Amino acid sequence: MPKKNYKSAEVIGKTFAVLQHSFDKLFEWGFKKMKEKSKKKKKTKNESKIVGILRRIGGFLGETGEQYYKKYENLKKKDK
């Protein structure tokens, strides 16, 4: 039986890998920015309670995302 040409499958697979990597980097950047923004030193007079709560939530999500990606990278290294 002759071998089939799977060039299109290879291209599609590589495209999916690039897309996944791009989304991972985008989310990693977003989590880092959330964490950085939450570290504002002082509350200003004009800042409402809602903004303060959102800042703390952003900091929590940023830290969660950072820990996720650290663990994820370690797990990928173990698989190799």
Steps between C-alpha positions, in 0.01 A plus 500: 500500500654837403568766765257790503621855488413664833650840422170681561460325838853611592423861406174500695665343805781755499249782458307380806823484700591857403150622588508327839843644575383848399195482726715370786736795464209744475339370819834485678558868409146592613541330837833674552345840423210433740745417776710811428197730500382363833823607670412869501653652813233735638130538458418837351215717625316462172518122501170334581455182699407321180832590339684376808309172494567457128869567560514227767310256277740580215795439729356165608433394140845618396667296774284198419589520131869544573504192724307303239751578227798425726359156581396443138853571376647264760261224395588549132870472585439172687326349198803552276 
